[in-house]
Amino acid sequence: MIWRKHYRSMYEGSMIGAGAAVFALMGYVISHQEYERGLGCWVVRLNPALLSAVMGEKVDVIQKAIDYLCAPDKNSGSPLEEGRRLVGLGERSMEYRVVNGEKYQEMRDYEERKVQNREAQAKWRAMRKAGSNGGSAPQVTGPTVEPAPLPSGQSIEGFEQFWAAYPKKVARFDAERVFVEFHAKDRMPEILAALEWQVKSADWKKEQGQYIPTPANYLRDGRWNDVKPRPVRNGPNI
């Protein structure tokens, strides 16, 4: 099952008064956005005819809501794209880049980790209590999940070197987990070599670094394996 939480800030920000269709559509965007590696951003497909049936609104109402999310918002808390929530992808009809898609994903991942940790720790407490009382541990259905380790303050071999080289220093705790999980310390020569050219790439430099993936996503997706673009030659055609 795919789900996303709606965020409180969505109901307290500059979209106040925009109408129910706009809020419903924004929730749809958050729940249906997908990361597209080729573009290096989060993308959502919005078909007004389909959304009209899903939301019970007229097609023109849905289209107006899409137009609203694509319009600049000077009161938005985000400085990106003049406050736009969506940006059309040109020739790719009905497809849009979600301007703050990475932020929504990070919030979702954080909330899901909290839920998973709470459930796992509750199971472990129940099992320990049953054992201390001389009874048998309760039967736990589904996969057993150990509580995710909490930050211990201990250094992770190779991580500081990666963190110093990476230009987007966000969600460090998540990055540490992925670094350990994927044994990234064994790939440091390749990672550092890739970062040397990636930090200078046009995609990572444009729009204040908006298209730089989070450190965790960089490691999770193995982005050090990206192919270095060939330099564009400027000169007379022969």
Beta strands, then each sheet from edge to edge (+ up, - down):
strand 1: 34-36
strand 2: 41-45
strand 3: 86-88
strand 4: 95-98
sheet 1: 1+ 2- 4+ 3-
end
